[in-house]
Amino acid sequence: MKNIFKTSLLMATLGASSFMASTNVALAEVSGNAGVVSQYFFRGIMQTDTASASAGLDYEKNGFYVGTWGADVTDGLEIDFYAGYGFETESGLGLSIGATSYQYTGDFDSDYNEVNLGLSYGFVSLSYNVGVHGEDDDLGIEESDYDFASITAEYEGFYATFGTWGQDFEGDYFELGYGAEVAGFDVGVAIISNSEELDVETGEGEESMVFSLSKTF
């Protein structure tokens, strides 16, 4: 389960859904996206140490959304499915609820299934996610429970995120980044610092710089 680009994509999806709900737009909207990152991180955990390509498709109507997203994780593919509802009040308070399922081909990982809750106001957004990491005897993975909470602040393309894992999972990370549109493409750069529990390479915690390029159509 896993990405910097995906996290930004899902936040944009929720934002678009909230806007549609608050303005009572009845028309449905279908959008697609494709992108590449220099390394694939998700919630502070490195998924690939090389470049990873991804693509997704979303459908939105009156605050409801459903979509799918896939990424190369070297040993197969990650394929995500998600759906939910988001809205924004006249005072600018945004709320969302949804669910996400992370599935994999190959021997990369077993499945994850979680419920997603979101709260936003102004330039600050909060998320709380609770889920189950599925059992896979062939990969030696036992079923486990987890939760993940994050807070993000954004201002004129800059953003900062702190996230922390709980229950059977442990660890936290800090991410600082910047994104902008250049010639019709979204480009971004981020520095990610994770704790030793999330460092799958050395187990000591490290800092990584990640570059991203994506296009929404």
FILO-992595 format. One record per residue (C-alpha): residue number from 1; residue in one letter; x negated, y negated, z negated. Coordinates in nm, 2 decimals, padded with zeros to 4 digits. Example, Ala and Ser with C-alpha at 12.3 -4.5 7.8 and 13.67 -1.06 7.14 Angstrom:
2
 seq type      X      Y      Z
   1    a -01.23  00.45 -00.78
   2    s -01.37  00.11 -00.71
END
This chain:
217
 seq type      X      Y      Z
   1    m  00.00  00.00  00.00
   2    k -00.19 -00.29  00.09
   3    n -00.29 -00.71  00.27
   4    i -00.35 -01.07  00.27
   5    f -00.17 -01.12  00.60
   6    k  00.12 -00.90  00.50
   7    t  00.17 -01.09  00.17
   8    s  00.19 -01.42  00.36
   9    l  00.43 -01.26  00.61
  10    l  00.67 -01.13  00.35
  11    m  00.66 -01.47  00.17
  12    a  00.75 -01.64  00.50
  13    t  01.03 -01.39  00.56
  14    l  01.18 -01.46  00.22
  15    g  01.14 -01.83  00.28
  16    a  01.32 -01.81  00.61
  17    s  01.60 -01.60  00.46
  18    s  01.64 -01.85  00.18
  19    f  01.67 -02.14  00.42
  20    m  01.93 -01.95  00.63
  21    a  02.14 -01.88  00.32
  22    s  02.13 -02.23  00.19
  23    t  02.24 -02.38  00.52
  24    n  02.50 -02.11  00.60
  25    v  02.36 -02.04  00.94
  26    a  02.56 -01.75  01.09
  27    l  02.33 -01.66  01.38
  28    a  02.10 -01.36  01.35
  29    e  01.73 -01.39  01.41
  30    v  01.48 -01.13  01.53
  31    s  01.11 -01.20  01.51
  32    g  00.79 -01.01  01.56
  33    n  00.43 -01.06  01.45
  34    a  00.08 -00.92  01.52
  35    g -00.25 -00.99  01.36
  36    v -00.59 -00.88  01.26
  37    v -00.80 -00.92  00.94
  38    s -01.17 -00.88  00.89
  39    q -01.10 -00.66  00.59
  40    y -00.76 -00.53  00.46
  41    f -00.69 -00.62  00.10
  42    f -00.35 -00.56 -00.08
  43    r -00.29 -00.71 -00.43
  44    g -00.67 -00.72 -00.49
  45    i -00.74 -00.37 -00.37
  46    m -00.96 -00.32 -00.06
  47    q -00.79 -00.08  00.19
  48    t -01.05 -00.10  00.47
  49    d -01.41 -00.23  00.48
  50    t -01.38 -00.31  00.85
  51    a -01.13 -00.50  01.06
  52    s -00.76 -00.39  01.06
  53    a -00.49 -00.46  01.31
  54    s -00.13 -00.49  01.22
  55    a  00.22 -00.56  01.37
  56    g  00.57 -00.60  01.24
  57    l  00.93 -00.67  01.33
  58    d  01.20 -00.85  01.12
  59    y  01.57 -00.91  01.14
  60    e  01.74 -01.19  00.93
  61    k  02.09 -01.31  00.89
  62    n  02.25 -01.53  00.63
  63    g  01.97 -01.46  00.37
  64    f  01.97 -01.09  00.43
  65    y  01.65 -00.94  00.59
  66    v  01.52 -00.60  00.70
  67    g  01.19 -00.52  00.86
  68    t  00.90 -00.29  00.92
  69    w  00.53 -00.35  00.93
  70    g  00.23 -00.13  01.02
  71    a -00.14 -00.15  00.98
  72    d -00.45  00.05  01.07
  73    v -00.60  00.20  00.75
  74    t -00.88  00.39  00.93
  75    d -00.76  00.73  00.82
  76    g -00.42  00.69  00.98
  77    l -00.16  00.42  00.96
  78    e  00.03  00.25  00.69
  79    i  00.40  00.19  00.78
  80    d  00.62 -00.02  00.56
  81    f  00.99 -00.06  00.55
  82    y  01.16 -00.34  00.35
  83    a  01.50 -00.50  00.30
  84    g  01.66 -00.76  00.07
  85    y  01.84 -01.08  00.02
  86    g  01.71 -01.43 -00.07
  87    f  01.87 -01.77 -00.12
  88    e  01.78 -02.12 -00.23
  89    t  02.00 -02.35 -00.44
  90    e  02.06 -02.72 -00.37
  91    s  01.81 -02.80 -00.65
  92    g  01.53 -02.61 -00.46
  93    l  01.53 -02.30 -00.68
  94    g  01.47 -01.99 -00.47
  95    l  01.56 -01.63 -00.57
  96    s  01.52 -01.30 -00.39
  97    i  01.57 -00.93 -00.45
  98    g  01.46 -00.64 -00.23
  99    a  01.30 -00.30 -00.19
 100    t  00.98 -00.18 -00.01
 101    s  00.87  00.17  00.09
 102    y  00.50  00.22  00.19
 103    q  00.44  00.54  00.40
 104    y  00.12  00.68  00.55
 105    t  00.00  00.90  00.82
 106    g -00.32  01.10  00.78
 107    d -00.48  01.15  00.44
 108    f -00.51  00.79  00.33
 109    d -00.26  00.79  00.03
 110    s  00.08  00.92 -00.08
 111    d  00.39  00.70 -00.07
 112    y  00.49  00.41 -00.28
 113    n  00.85  00.29 -00.34
 114    e  00.93 -00.03 -00.53
 115    v  01.18 -00.30 -00.61
 116    n  01.08 -00.66 -00.55
 117    l  01.20 -00.97 -00.74
 118    g  01.10 -01.32 -00.65
 119    l  01.14 -01.67 -00.80
 120    s  01.02 -02.00 -00.65
 121    y  01.05 -02.37 -00.71
 122    g  00.85 -02.64 -00.54
 123    f  00.50 -02.53 -00.47
 124    v  00.50 -02.24 -00.72
 125    s  00.64 -01.89 -00.67
 126    l  00.65 -01.58 -00.89
 127    s  00.69 -01.22 -00.81
 128    y  00.76 -00.90 -01.01
 129    n  00.75 -00.56 -00.85
 130    v  00.81 -00.22 -01.01
 131    g  00.77  00.11 -00.84
 132    v  00.66  00.48 -00.83
 133    h  00.35  00.62 -00.66
 134    g  00.46  00.95 -00.52
 135    e  00.30  01.29 -00.59
 136    d  00.09  01.46 -00.32
 137    d -00.06  01.80 -00.41
 138    d -00.28  01.81 -00.10
 139    l -00.45  01.48 -00.20
 140    g -00.46  01.56 -00.57
 141    i -00.23  01.27 -00.65
 142    e  00.01  01.29 -00.95
 143    e  00.33  01.09 -00.97
 144    s  00.28  00.76 -01.16
 145    d  00.47  00.44 -01.25
 146    y  00.34  00.09 -01.19
 147    d  00.44 -00.27 -01.20
 148    f  00.28 -00.58 -01.04
 149    a  00.33 -00.94 -01.12
 150    s  00.19 -01.25 -00.95
 151    i  00.20 -01.63 -00.95
 152    t  00.11 -01.84 -00.64
 153    a  00.07 -02.21 -00.60
 154    e  00.06 -02.36 -00.24
 155    y -00.02 -02.71 -00.12
 156    e -00.08 -02.83  00.24
 157    g -00.22 -02.49  00.36
 158    f -00.42 -02.42  00.05
 159    y -00.30 -02.15 -00.19
 160    a -00.41 -01.97 -00.51
 161    t -00.28 -01.64 -00.64
 162    f -00.33 -01.45 -00.96
 163    g -00.20 -01.10 -00.98
 164    t -00.20 -00.82 -01.24
 165    w -00.11 -00.45 -01.24
 166    g  00.06 -00.27 -01.53
 167    q  00.19  00.06 -01.66
 168    d -00.01  00.35 -01.52
 169    f -00.21  00.11 -01.30
 170    e -00.46 -00.15 -01.44
 171    g -00.65 -00.45 -01.31
 172    d -00.61 -00.80 -01.19
 173    y -00.74 -01.03 -00.92
 174    f -00.76 -01.39 -00.81
 175    e -00.73 -01.51 -00.45
 176    l -00.80 -01.86 -00.31
 177    g -00.73 -01.93  00.05
 178    y -00.64 -02.17  00.33
 179    g -00.43 -02.12  00.64
 180    a -00.35 -02.34  00.94
 181    e -00.20 -02.32  01.29
 182    v -00.45 -02.35  01.58
 183    a -00.34 -02.33  01.94
 184    g -00.03 -02.14  01.85
 185    f -00.21 -01.89  01.63
 186    d -00.22 -01.87  01.25
 187    v -00.57 -01.86  01.12
 188    g -00.68 -01.82  00.76
 189    v -00.97 -01.75  00.52
 190    a -00.95 -01.63  00.16
 191    i -01.19 -01.54 -00.12
 192    i -01.07 -01.25 -00.33
 193    s -01.22 -01.17 -00.67
 194    n -01.10 -00.85 -00.83
 195    s -01.16 -00.68 -01.17
 196    e -01.36 -00.35 -01.20
 197    e -01.04 -00.14 -01.21
 198    l -00.95 -00.26 -00.86
 199    d -01.30 -00.24 -00.71
 200    v -01.29  00.09 -00.52
 201    e -01.65  00.06 -00.39
 202    t -01.87 -00.01 -00.69
 203    g -01.62 -00.01 -00.99
 204    e -01.78 -00.33 -01.11
 205    g -01.56 -00.60 -00.96
 206    e -01.66 -00.81 -00.67
 207    e -01.59 -01.12 -00.45
 208    s -01.50 -01.08 -00.09
 209    m -01.43 -01.33  00.19
 210    v -01.15 -01.23  00.44
 211    f -01.07 -01.39  00.77
 212    s -00.73 -01.35  00.94
 213    l -00.57 -01.43  01.28
 214    s -00.20 -01.37  01.35
 215    k  00.08 -01.47  01.59
 216    t  00.46 -01.48  01.53
 217    f  00.69 -01.46  01.82
END
